[in-house]
Amino acid sequence: MTTPPVSRATTPPAPLISLTWTDHVTGRQGHLVVDRLVRGVSSGGLRMRAGCTLDEVVGLARGMTMKEALHFDVDDTGARYIPLGGAKGGIDCDPRDPEAYGVLVRYLRAVRPYIENVWTTGEDLGLTQDIVDRAAAEAGLVSSVQAVYPLLDDETAARRRLADAFAVEVDGIGLDELVGGCGVAESALAALDRAGVAYGEARVSVQGFGTMGGATARFLSRAGLTVVAVADIKGTIANPAGLDVEALLAARDGYGTVDRGALRDDDRELPADAWLAQDAELLVPAAVSYAIDTTNQSRIRARWVVEAANMPVLAEAETMLAARGITVLPDVVVNSGTNAWWWWTLFGDIGADADEAFGHTRRSMRALVERMLDRAEADGSTPRAAAHAIVADRLPVMAERFGWYR
């Protein structure tokens, strides 16, 4: 059996900006990487987790460059959202630590000139947008995305539109917390449709039940799939007959940890890594990076691994999964919906409306996944290699039209 090439890009260029900051109060470190600038601006969230490294942030920033390029439609000259460059921030601190918020504020003060001029950021792993906004205000910033304001036709209207969108709730959950999972779910559904697998016959195991994992589970469950397992920091909750996703969502805290008092009699509590080996068609890692390695990949029985998290599958593990006939749908496509939604809304391609946001996300993500899978089939490659090939085709066009710096 010939294993299709995985490709994580060959010899990528060094980032334009790469820096490490040390907090003078706690000694903890934070990182900022700007991979590229398009029209003088870059985009990428800020994560906070214990153990976050500069290398991790470099990889995430490079992934943001790809996500932005993948959402650039060469032929759609009517779109208001013109993709930006890629960047990322990371702080090595447990967000549950009592000192975490102070570290966040001091980090934002330190990198304030970059946020004011070249880096637009927002929530990511370990941080919610409301916390980022509050800390940004305390650090003296107008907004965490203020660097993009000079590119807007009507800044006042754009800021109001985004604020209105963040105020929208669907069944008690903010639209901003749902749209990324909508994109992940649609990516998975596109793969099922292409393979001719009925939704009612598909089972799902999800690692991480925070913003992305919880929303993905909700959309897949409502599409008719059976969610058989979800994992949080306490362990894995499983039920071969299907979990009550809505009840679990209602019982989780702000970090995605489920109150076990909400479990039904036939729900089982299993070890933390049991989500990997569930009898399911779809495996959705939606928590930390590097969750699937060369050792634990052997336990996976799913047909697809859908990367809702950033960089959850190590490159060597992906090669081994491909050799076993397991397809990885890559993060640079699958979880790009949240970032794109921000810009679709701010630039005015969509309004502050849930149905419009979900509809636009579904259409865009499905078209992108189909394009990626078509390219993979034509090239005899993996979806990730196909995504890299699409980006390689688009970057020169973006550079010619808009200019960039790297």
C-alpha positions as CSV (number, residue, x, y, z in Angstrom):
1,M,0.0,0.0,0.0
2,T,1.4,3.4,-1.0
3,T,1.2,6.0,1.7
4,P,0.3,9.4,0.3
5,P,2.6,12.3,1.2
6,V,1.6,14.3,4.2
7,S,3.6,17.5,3.7
8,R,3.9,20.2,6.3
9,A,5.5,22.5,3.8
10,T,9.2,22.3,2.9
11,T,11.7,24.6,4.5
12,P,9.2,27.4,5.5
13,P,10.7,30.9,5.7
14,A,11.6,32.3,9.1
15,P,8.9,34.4,10.7
16,L,9.0,38.2,10.2
17,I,8.8,38.8,14.0
18,S,9.6,36.3,16.8
19,L,9.9,37.4,20.4
20,T,9.8,36.1,23.9
21,W,8.8,38.2,26.9
22,T,9.5,37.4,30.5
23,D,7.1,38.6,33.2
24,H,9.0,40.6,35.8
25,V,6.5,39.6,38.5
26,T,6.2,35.8,38.1
27,G,9.0,34.9,35.8
28,R,6.5,33.3,33.3
29,Q,7.1,33.7,29.6
30,G,5.0,34.8,26.7
31,H,5.6,34.6,23.0
32,L,4.6,36.5,19.9
33,V,5.2,35.4,16.4
34,V,4.2,37.3,13.2
35,D,4.7,34.9,10.3
36,R,3.7,37.3,7.5
37,L,2.0,40.6,7.0
38,V,-0.5,41.3,4.2
39,R,-1.4,44.9,3.7
40,G,0.7,45.5,6.8
41,V,-1.5,43.4,9.2
42,S,-1.6,39.9,10.6
43,S,-4.2,37.8,12.3
44,G,-4.0,35.1,15.0
45,G,-5.3,34.4,18.5
46,L,-3.7,34.4,21.9
47,R,-3.5,31.2,23.8
48,M,-2.7,30.6,27.5
49,R,-1.6,27.2,28.7
50,A,1.1,25.8,30.9
51,G,4.0,24.6,28.8
52,C,3.4,26.8,25.8
53,T,6.6,27.2,23.9
54,L,8.0,29.5,21.2
55,D,8.2,26.6,18.7
56,E,4.6,25.9,19.3
57,V,3.7,29.6,18.6
58,V,5.8,29.6,15.5
59,G,3.9,26.6,14.1
60,L,0.6,28.2,15.0
61,A,1.5,31.5,13.3
62,R,2.5,29.6,10.2
63,G,-0.8,27.8,10.3
64,M,-2.6,31.2,10.5
65,T,-0.9,32.3,7.3
66,M,-2.3,29.2,5.6
67,K,-5.8,29.7,7.0
68,E,-5.9,33.2,5.8
69,A,-4.7,32.2,2.3
70,L,-7.1,29.3,2.1
71,H,-10.0,31.8,2.6
72,F,-8.8,34.0,-0.2
73,D,-10.9,33.3,-3.3
74,V,-8.9,34.4,-6.3
75,D,-12.0,34.8,-8.4
76,D,-14.3,36.5,-5.8
77,T,-13.6,40.1,-6.4
78,G,-16.8,41.1,-4.7
79,A,-15.7,39.9,-1.2
80,R,-15.0,42.7,1.3
81,Y,-12.8,40.5,3.5
82,I,-9.3,40.4,2.1
83,P,-7.2,37.9,4.1
84,L,-4.4,39.1,6.3
85,G,-1.1,37.7,7.3
86,G,-0.6,35.0,10.0
87,A,0.5,35.5,13.6
88,K,0.0,34.0,17.0
89,G,0.6,34.7,20.7
90,G,1.1,32.3,23.5
91,I,1.6,32.6,27.3
92,D,3.2,29.8,29.4
93,C,0.7,29.8,32.3
94,D,-2.2,27.8,33.4
95,P,-5.3,30.0,32.9
96,R,-6.7,28.6,36.2
97,D,-3.8,30.0,38.1
98,P,-4.8,32.9,40.4
99,E,-1.9,34.9,38.9
100,A,-3.0,34.3,35.3
101,Y,-5.0,37.4,34.7
102,G,-2.2,39.7,35.9
103,V,0.3,37.9,33.6
104,L,-2.1,38.4,30.7
105,V,-2.5,42.1,31.4
106,R,1.3,42.6,31.7
107,Y,1.9,40.6,28.5
108,L,-0.6,42.8,26.6
109,R,1.1,45.9,27.9
110,A,4.4,44.6,26.7
111,V,3.3,43.8,23.2
112,R,0.9,46.7,22.9
113,P,2.8,48.4,20.0
114,Y,2.4,45.3,17.9
115,I,-1.4,45.0,18.7
116,E,-1.8,48.7,17.8
117,N,0.0,48.4,14.5
118,V,0.4,44.9,13.0
119,W,-1.2,42.1,15.1
120,T,-4.9,41.5,15.5
121,T,-5.7,38.9,18.1
122,G,-8.5,37.3,20.2
123,E,-9.5,34.3,22.2
124,D,-7.8,31.0,21.8
125,L,-7.0,27.9,24.0
126,G,-7.4,28.9,27.7
127,L,-8.8,32.4,27.0
128,T,-12.3,33.7,26.2
129,Q,-12.9,36.8,24.3
130,D,-14.4,38.6,27.2
131,I,-11.3,38.1,29.3
132,V,-9.1,39.2,26.4
133,D,-11.2,42.3,25.9
134,R,-11.1,43.2,29.6
135,A,-7.4,42.7,29.9
136,A,-6.8,44.6,26.6
137,A,-8.7,47.6,28.0
138,E,-6.7,47.4,31.3
139,A,-3.5,47.4,29.2
140,G,-4.5,50.6,27.5
141,L,-5.6,49.2,24.1
142,V,-8.6,50.4,22.2
143,S,-9.3,46.8,20.9
144,S,-7.5,43.6,20.4
145,V,-8.1,44.0,16.6
146,Q,-7.4,47.7,16.3
147,A,-4.5,47.2,13.8
148,V,-7.1,46.3,11.2
149,Y,-9.2,49.5,11.6
150,P,-7.3,51.5,9.0
151,L,-8.3,48.9,6.4
152,L,-12.1,49.3,7.1
153,D,-14.3,51.5,4.9
154,D,-16.4,52.6,7.9
155,E,-14.7,51.8,11.2
156,T,-17.7,52.9,13.4
157,A,-20.2,50.7,11.5
158,A,-17.8,47.7,11.4
159,R,-17.0,47.9,15.1
160,R,-20.7,48.1,15.9
161,R,-21.5,45.1,13.6
162,L,-18.9,43.0,15.4
163,A,-20.0,44.0,18.8
164,D,-23.6,43.2,17.9
165,A,-22.5,39.8,16.6
166,F,-20.7,39.0,19.8
167,A,-23.9,39.8,21.7
168,V,-25.9,37.2,19.7
169,E,-26.8,34.0,21.6
170,V,-28.2,30.8,20.3
171,D,-29.8,28.5,22.9
172,G,-27.9,30.3,25.7
173,I,-24.4,30.1,24.0
174,G,-22.7,33.0,22.3
175,L,-22.5,33.0,18.5
176,D,-18.7,33.5,18.8
177,E,-18.5,30.3,20.7
178,L,-20.5,28.3,18.1
179,V,-19.4,29.4,14.7
180,G,-16.0,27.6,14.8
181,G,-17.6,24.3,15.8
182,C,-20.1,24.9,13.0
183,G,-17.2,25.0,10.6
184,V,-15.6,21.9,12.0
185,A,-18.9,20.0,11.9
186,E,-19.5,21.0,8.3
187,S,-16.0,19.8,7.3
188,A,-16.7,16.4,8.9
189,L,-20.1,16.2,7.2
190,A,-18.6,17.0,3.8
191,A,-16.2,14.1,4.2
192,L,-19.1,11.8,5.2
193,D,-21.1,12.9,2.2
194,R,-18.2,12.3,-0.1
195,A,-17.8,8.8,1.2
196,G,-21.5,8.1,1.1
197,V,-21.8,7.5,4.9
198,A,-25.2,8.2,6.3
199,Y,-25.2,10.6,9.3
200,G,-27.3,8.3,11.3
201,E,-24.7,5.6,11.0
202,A,-21.8,7.7,12.1
203,R,-20.4,7.9,15.6
204,V,-18.2,10.6,17.0
205,S,-15.6,10.8,19.8
206,V,-14.4,14.3,20.9
207,Q,-11.4,15.3,23.0
208,G,-12.0,18.7,24.6
209,F,-15.4,20.0,25.5
210,G,-14.7,23.7,25.6
211,T,-15.7,26.3,23.0
212,M,-14.6,24.3,19.9
213,G,-15.2,20.8,21.1
214,G,-18.6,21.6,22.6
215,A,-19.9,23.4,19.6
216,T,-18.6,20.7,17.2
217,A,-20.4,18.0,19.3
218,R,-23.6,20.1,19.3
219,F,-23.7,20.6,15.5
220,L,-22.8,17.0,14.7
221,S,-25.4,15.7,17.2
222,R,-28.1,17.9,15.7
223,A,-27.1,16.7,12.2
224,G,-28.0,13.1,13.4
225,L,-24.6,11.7,14.3
226,T,-24.2,9.8,17.6
227,V,-21.6,11.3,20.0
228,V,-20.3,8.3,21.9
229,A,-17.5,10.0,23.9
230,V,-16.3,13.3,25.1
231,A,-13.1,13.9,27.1
232,D,-12.3,16.8,29.5
233,I,-9.6,17.3,32.1
234,K,-11.3,14.8,34.5
235,G,-11.4,11.9,32.0
236,T,-13.6,10.5,29.2
237,I,-17.4,10.2,29.4
238,A,-18.7,7.5,27.1
239,N,-21.9,5.8,26.1
240,P,-22.0,3.5,23.0
241,A,-25.7,4.3,22.7
242,G,-25.0,8.1,22.5
243,L,-24.4,10.9,25.1
244,D,-26.9,13.6,25.8
245,V,-24.8,16.4,24.3
246,E,-27.2,19.2,25.4
247,A,-27.2,18.1,29.0
248,L,-23.4,17.9,29.1
249,L,-23.1,21.3,27.5
250,A,-25.4,22.7,30.2
251,A,-23.3,21.0,32.9
252,R,-19.8,22.3,31.9
253,D,-17.9,25.1,33.5
254,G,-16.0,27.9,31.7
255,Y,-13.1,25.6,31.0
256,G,-15.1,22.9,29.4
257,T,-15.2,20.5,32.4
258,V,-18.4,18.6,32.9
259,D,-20.1,18.3,36.2
260,R,-20.3,14.5,36.7
261,G,-23.6,14.9,38.5
262,A,-25.3,15.4,35.2
263,L,-24.4,11.9,33.9
264,R,-27.1,9.4,33.3
265,D,-27.0,5.9,34.8
266,D,-25.7,4.3,31.6
267,D,-23.0,6.9,30.9
268,R,-19.5,5.6,31.8
269,E,-16.5,7.4,33.2
270,L,-13.3,6.2,31.6
271,P,-9.6,7.2,31.7
272,A,-8.6,10.5,30.1
273,D,-7.1,8.9,27.0
274,A,-10.0,6.5,26.3
275,W,-11.5,8.9,23.7
276,L,-8.7,7.8,21.3
277,A,-9.8,4.1,21.1
278,Q,-13.6,4.6,20.8
279,D,-15.5,2.6,18.2
280,A,-16.3,5.7,16.1
281,E,-16.1,6.9,12.5
282,L,-15.0,10.4,13.5
283,L,-12.3,11.3,16.0
284,V,-12.2,15.0,16.9
285,P,-9.2,16.2,18.9
286,A,-10.4,19.7,20.0
287,A,-8.1,20.5,22.9
288,V,-4.3,20.7,23.1
289,S,-1.6,20.5,20.4
290,Y,0.4,17.3,20.0
291,A,-2.4,15.1,21.4
292,I,-1.8,12.3,18.9
293,D,1.7,10.9,18.7
294,T,3.5,8.0,17.1
295,T,2.7,5.7,20.1
296,N,-1.0,6.4,20.8
297,Q,-2.0,6.7,17.1
298,S,-2.0,2.8,17.1
299,R,-5.1,2.9,19.3
300,I,-7.2,4.9,16.9
301,R,-10.0,3.0,15.1
302,A,-11.8,5.9,13.5
303,R,-11.9,6.4,9.7
304,W,-11.3,10.2,10.0
305,V,-9.4,12.4,12.4
306,V,-10.9,15.9,12.3
307,E,-8.5,18.4,13.7
308,A,-10.6,20.9,15.6
309,A,-7.6,21.8,17.7
310,N,-4.4,23.4,16.3
311,M,-1.7,20.9,15.5
312,P,-3.1,18.0,17.5
313,V,-1.5,15.3,15.3
314,L,2.3,15.1,15.1
315,A,3.6,14.8,11.5
316,E,5.1,11.4,12.0
317,A,1.9,10.1,13.6
318,E,-0.1,11.4,10.6
319,T,2.1,9.5,8.2
320,M,1.5,6.3,10.2
321,L,-2.3,7.0,10.2
322,A,-2.3,7.5,6.5
323,A,-0.5,4.1,6.1
324,R,-3.3,2.6,8.0
325,G,-6.0,4.2,5.8
326,I,-7.0,6.8,8.3
327,T,-7.6,10.3,6.9
328,V,-6.6,13.4,8.8
329,L,-8.7,16.5,7.9
330,P,-6.1,19.2,8.8
331,D,-6.6,22.1,11.2
332,V,-5.6,24.8,8.7
333,V,-8.9,24.0,6.9
334,V,-11.2,22.4,9.5
335,N,-10.9,25.0,12.3
336,S,-10.5,28.1,10.2
337,G,-14.1,29.1,10.5
338,T,-13.8,31.2,13.7
339,N,-11.1,33.4,12.3
340,A,-12.9,33.9,9.0
341,W,-16.2,34.7,10.8
342,W,-14.5,37.6,12.6
343,W,-13.4,39.1,9.4
344,W,-16.6,38.3,7.3
345,T,-18.5,40.2,10.1
346,L,-16.1,43.1,10.6
347,F,-15.6,43.8,6.9
348,G,-19.3,43.5,6.2
349,D,-19.7,40.3,4.1
350,I,-22.2,39.1,6.7
351,G,-24.3,40.8,9.4
352,A,-24.7,40.2,13.1
353,D,-27.2,37.3,12.6
354,A,-26.8,33.7,13.6
355,D,-28.5,32.1,10.6
356,E,-26.5,34.3,8.2
357,A,-23.3,33.4,10.0
358,F,-24.0,29.7,10.1
359,G,-25.1,29.6,6.5
360,H,-22.1,31.5,5.2
361,T,-19.7,29.4,7.3
362,R,-21.3,26.1,6.1
363,R,-21.1,27.2,2.4
364,S,-17.5,28.4,2.7
365,M,-16.2,25.5,4.7
366,R,-17.9,22.9,2.5
367,A,-16.5,24.5,-0.7
368,L,-13.0,24.6,0.9
369,V,-13.1,21.0,2.0
370,E,-14.4,19.8,-1.3
371,R,-11.6,21.8,-3.1
372,M,-9.0,20.3,-0.7
373,L,-10.3,16.7,-1.2
374,D,-10.5,17.1,-4.9
375,R,-6.9,18.3,-5.0
376,A,-5.8,15.4,-2.7
377,E,-7.5,12.9,-5.0
378,A,-5.9,14.5,-8.2
379,D,-2.4,14.6,-6.6
380,G,-2.6,11.3,-4.9
381,S,-1.8,13.1,-1.6
382,T,-3.2,13.6,1.8
383,P,-5.6,16.4,2.5
384,R,-2.9,18.3,4.4
385,A,-0.5,18.1,1.4
386,A,-3.4,19.3,-0.8
387,A,-4.1,22.3,1.5
388,H,-0.4,23.2,1.3
389,A,-0.6,23.0,-2.5
390,I,-3.6,25.3,-2.6
391,V,-1.8,27.8,-0.4
392,A,1.3,27.6,-2.6
393,D,-0.9,28.5,-5.6
394,R,-2.6,31.4,-3.8
395,L,0.2,33.1,-2.0
396,P,1.9,34.6,-5.2
397,V,-1.5,36.0,-6.3
398,M,-2.0,37.6,-2.8
399,A,1.5,39.0,-2.9
400,E,1.0,40.5,-6.3
401,R,-2.4,42.1,-5.5
402,F,-1.8,43.2,-1.9
403,G,1.9,43.0,-1.1
404,W,3.3,41.4,2.0
405,Y,6.3,41.2,4.2
406,R,8.0,38.2,5.7
